[in-house]
Amino acid sequence: MTYALNEDQRQVQDLVRRVARERVAPRADAIDRTAEYPQDMYDLLRELGLFTLPFPPAYGGNGSMLSACIAIEELGRVCYNTAYLLLVQWTPFGAILAGGTEEQKKRFLPGLASGALRAAISTTEPQSGSDIAGIRTRARKVDGGYRLRGAKIWCTNAPVSDIILVGARTGEERSARAINLFIVPRGAKGFEIGRKEEKMGARGVPSCPLFLDEVFVPETDRLGPEGGGFKIVMEAFNQSRPLIGARGVGLAQGAIDHSVDFIKNRHLFGQTVSDFQGVRWMIADMAMQTEAARNLVYRAAAMVDAGVTGTELAPIVAMAKCFASDTAMTVATDAVQLFGASGISADYPINRYFRDAKVLQIVEGTNQIQRNIIANAVLGRASR
Ligand SMILES: Cc1cc2nc3c(=O)[nH]c(=O)nc-3n(C[C@H](O)[C@H](O)[C@H](O)COP(=O)(O)OP(=O)(O)OC[C@H]3O[C@@H](n4cnc5c(N)ncnc54)[C@H](O)[C@@H]3O)c2cc1C
């Protein structure tokens, strides 16, 4: 297994780096400030064919998770929200890939890979985020399918999605084996999307509550066997965790880029800030941590590309997500420090990196949950 970049991956890196600098970076501050969905950036990613990167060629993809990570990293370096547009599409794609029937895959995956269709995934409820098995939304069996009733929160991408994968329980008992994922079209009768959250970070891609009032879903739109939803969500998260890590690497690299530019141009005590040894060591540490995170993320992506799954993959992708997002937070915090008061001012971009980094430590399994996965792999599962 190798994660040295091949010719194709270098081409992806060169292309996305250039487009990110020329077309994405100039939009980043406005997207964050206005918190408006960046349709122009979505169209750009589609035009470049970037949605296809991580998925099997059989469903219109390019089949390289490592290329996908490289693209996310380059976009995330200049604009967290534009990188998010790719990722938010890829998690539901991963869930359908992991648990869908051949008919479901043919119906949805080519559209998601090309960007013709948009999707979201919704498991979180007010009383259960990390504790997915505690969801209360019910799927009641009826003739030909199910009726879904309940409420969700924090469903990202919902208002622009064609389909939303909704988690609901079929059994009474509080068990992962009662959890299912259902494919619900946005316009389904009884399905409502609430007002978007006012967020500190990740502001350009809307996160909303969902309300389901006896929404009918045919049996053919349940993903996997009844009670198989939890396993599918976990496998989809396993596949997408290197991508979250890549967002952390890109964010950290972008924070370093801005810091270098700032400290080389700020003069104090008769020299530039970049000449103070204490500051030089800070930059060295920021670069060192970011490079370590990059290597862990590339290795995790290479394992996905090599077909590794399940308990072999889970701790490595958890390490990649956790280490890279913790690195993003540490590096962004140091970057704000290097800017001094300018780091606090909305006139400079660096506070955006700081706010977005915090989101990464929470989404797609908080970093405490990642540490649980890693500890379980090292020590065995704790008895409770
Ligand atoms: C910007 C954003 C976008 C999101 N998008 C989506 C989306 O598209 N779809 C979706 O379904 N959800 C989404 N979420 C929700 C996200 O997945 C949850 O917020 C996350 O899983 C944590 O759940 P929670 O907020 O309920 O925190 P809780 O689970 O209540 O956790 C609270 C604290 O307790 C800690 N904790 C919990 N359990 C343990 C444990 N066993 N051991 C140690 N510590 C623990 C947590 O790490 C956290 O620090 C999004 C959230 C954000 C912020």
PDBQT file of the ligand as one rigid body, heavy atoms in Angstrom, charges set to zero:
ROOT
HETATM    1  C1  LIG A 401     -21.958  22.195  11.745  1.00  0.00    +0.000 C 
HETATM    2  C2  LIG A 401     -22.609  20.892  12.113  1.00  0.00    +0.000 A 
HETATM    3  C3  LIG A 401     -23.137  20.098  11.122  1.00  0.00    +0.000 A 
HETATM    4  C4  LIG A 401     -23.778  18.900  11.445  1.00  0.00    +0.000 A 
HETATM    5  N1  LIG A 401     -24.346  18.162  10.435  1.00  0.00    +0.000 NA
HETATM    6  C5  LIG A 401     -25.011  17.027  10.746  1.00  0.00    +0.000 A 
HETATM    7  C6  LIG A 401     -25.670  16.273   9.725  1.00  0.00    +0.000 A 
HETATM    8  O1  LIG A 401     -25.619  16.612   8.537  1.00  0.00    +0.000 OA
HETATM    9  N2  LIG A 401     -26.381  15.172  10.094  1.00  0.00    +0.000 N 
HETATM   10  C7  LIG A 401     -26.481  14.760  11.398  1.00  0.00    +0.000 A 
HETATM   11  O2  LIG A 401     -27.118  13.754  11.648  1.00  0.00    +0.000 OA
HETATM   12  N3  LIG A 401     -25.855  15.447  12.386  1.00  0.00    +0.000 NA
HETATM   13  C8  LIG A 401     -25.119  16.568  12.093  1.00  0.00    +0.000 A 
HETATM   14  N4  LIG A 401     -24.506  17.285  13.090  1.00  0.00    +0.000 N 
HETATM   15  C9  LIG A 401     -24.627  16.833  14.464  1.00  0.00    +0.000 C 
HETATM   16  C10 LIG A 401     -23.355  16.174  14.973  1.00  0.00    +0.000 C 
HETATM   17  O3  LIG A 401     -23.169  14.945  14.345  1.00  0.00    +0.000 OA
HETATM   18  C11 LIG A 401     -23.492  16.058  16.493  1.00  0.00    +0.000 C 
HETATM   19  O4  LIG A 401     -23.472  17.383  17.000  1.00  0.00    +0.000 OA
HETATM   20  C12 LIG A 401     -22.373  15.267  17.118  1.00  0.00    +0.000 C 
HETATM   21  O5  LIG A 401     -22.484  13.909  16.768  1.00  0.00    +0.000 OA
HETATM   22  C13 LIG A 401     -22.383  15.393  18.641  1.00  0.00    +0.000 C 
HETATM   23  O6  LIG A 401     -23.661  15.190  19.165  1.00  0.00    +0.000 OA
HETATM   24  P1  LIG A 401     -24.293  16.249  20.190  1.00  0.00    +0.000 P 
HETATM   25  O7  LIG A 401     -24.107  17.593  19.663  1.00  0.00    +0.000 OA
HETATM   26  O8  LIG A 401     -25.649  15.773  20.511  1.00  0.00    +0.000 OA
HETATM   27  O9  LIG A 401     -23.370  16.124  21.488  1.00  0.00    +0.000 OA
HETATM   28  P2  LIG A 401     -23.529  15.013  22.613  1.00  0.00    +0.000 P 
HETATM   29  O10 LIG A 401     -23.566  13.660  22.011  1.00  0.00    +0.000 OA
HETATM   30  O11 LIG A 401     -24.624  15.400  23.534  1.00  0.00    +0.000 OA
HETATM   31  O12 LIG A 401     -22.147  15.175  23.384  1.00  0.00    +0.000 OA
HETATM   32  C14 LIG A 401     -21.892  16.210  24.339  1.00  0.00    +0.000 C 
HETATM   33  C15 LIG A 401     -20.442  16.061  24.818  1.00  0.00    +0.000 C 
HETATM   34  O13 LIG A 401     -20.282  14.777  25.443  1.00  0.00    +0.000 OA
HETATM   35  C16 LIG A 401     -19.228  14.059  24.813  1.00  0.00    +0.000 C 
HETATM   36  N5  LIG A 401     -19.546  12.643  24.793  1.00  0.00    +0.000 N 
HETATM   37  C17 LIG A 401     -20.697  12.069  24.360  1.00  0.00    +0.000 A 
HETATM   38  N6  LIG A 401     -20.621  10.731  24.472  1.00  0.00    +0.000 NA
HETATM   39  C18 LIG A 401     -19.394  10.450  24.980  1.00  0.00    +0.000 A 
HETATM   40  C19 LIG A 401     -18.714   9.244  25.316  1.00  0.00    +0.000 A 
HETATM   41  N7  LIG A 401     -19.299   8.037  25.133  1.00  0.00    +0.000 N 
HETATM   42  N8  LIG A 401     -17.456   9.336  25.818  1.00  0.00    +0.000 NA
HETATM   43  C20 LIG A 401     -16.874  10.544  26.001  1.00  0.00    +0.000 A 
HETATM   44  N9  LIG A 401     -17.470  11.728  25.699  1.00  0.00    +0.000 NA
HETATM   45  C21 LIG A 401     -18.696  11.667  25.197  1.00  0.00    +0.000 A 
HETATM   46  C22 LIG A 401     -19.185  14.611  23.397  1.00  0.00    +0.000 C 
HETATM   47  O14 LIG A 401     -17.942  14.351  22.767  1.00  0.00    +0.000 OA
HETATM   48  C23 LIG A 401     -19.439  16.095  23.646  1.00  0.00    +0.000 C 
HETATM   49  O15 LIG A 401     -18.256  16.718  24.054  1.00  0.00    +0.000 OA
HETATM   50  C24 LIG A 401     -23.849  18.480  12.801  1.00  0.00    +0.000 A 
HETATM   51  C25 LIG A 401     -23.295  19.274  13.806  1.00  0.00    +0.000 A 
HETATM   52  C26 LIG A 401     -22.673  20.465  13.479  1.00  0.00    +0.000 A 
HETATM   53  C27 LIG A 401     -22.096  21.310  14.570  1.00  0.00    +0.000 C 
ENDROOT
TORSDOF 0
